[in-house]
Amino acid sequence: MYNIFWVDSWINKKYFQIDLIIISKINHSSVLKFIGYSPKDFKDRPRPVILTQYASNDTLEDLILIERK
């Protein structure tokens, strides 16, 4: 599972780099493990991608909807 983040301005790129450093250092059972980063997406476009471990259970959205019921 991966997320694609659009980083277009210099300020956004700087914040993205800071977030990337923080995410890569998080080690907690409630947070998906950081696997890696690529400055290009899977279609070789200049769109940064952060890779995390696969979450095999429901999505966060599913869990929120269940909790609201």
C-alpha positions in Angstrom: 0.0 0.0 0.0 1.3 3.4 -0.8 0.3 7.1 -0.8 1.2 9.7 -3.4 1.8 13.2 -2.3 1.9 16.2 -4.7 4.8 18.4 -3.9 4.8 21.5 -6.1 6.3 24.5 -4.3 9.7 24.9 -2.6 8.0 25.3 0.8 5.9 22.1 0.3 9.1 20.2 -0.7 10.9 21.4 2.4 8.0 20.3 4.7 7.8 17.0 2.8 11.4 16.4 3.4 11.0 17.1 7.1 7.9 14.8 7.3 9.8 12.1 5.5 12.6 12.2 8.1 10.1 12.0 10.9 8.0 9.2 9.3 11.1 7.2 8.7 12.0 7.2 12.4 8.6 6.4 13.9 8.6 2.9 15.5 5.2 2.2 17.0 2.7 -0.6 16.8 -0.1 1.7 15.8 1.7 3.2 12.9 2.5 1.5 9.6 6.2 0.8 9.1 8.0 3.1 6.7 9.5 1.0 3.8 10.9 3.6 1.5 10.5 6.7 -0.6 10.8 7.5 -4.3 10.8 11.0 -6.0 8.9 9.5 -8.9 5.6 7.5 -8.9 5.1 4.1 -10.5 4.5 5.7 -13.9 7.8 7.5 -13.8 6.2 10.9 -13.2 7.9 13.4 -10.8 5.4 12.8 -8.0 7.0 11.6 -4.7 5.7 8.3 -3.2 6.1 7.1 0.3 5.9 3.3 0.7 4.6 1.8 3.9 3.9 -1.7 5.1 0.7 -3.3 3.9 -2.3 -3.1 6.2 -4.3 -6.3 5.7 -7.3 -5.4 7.8 -9.9 -2.7 7.2 -9.0 0.8 6.1 -9.1 3.7 8.6 -12.2 4.9 6.9 -13.9 1.5 7.5 -13.0 1.6 11.2 -14.3 5.1 11.6 -17.6 4.2 10.0 -17.9 1.1 12.2 -17.2 3.2 15.3 -19.8 5.8 14.4 -22.6 3.1 14.2 
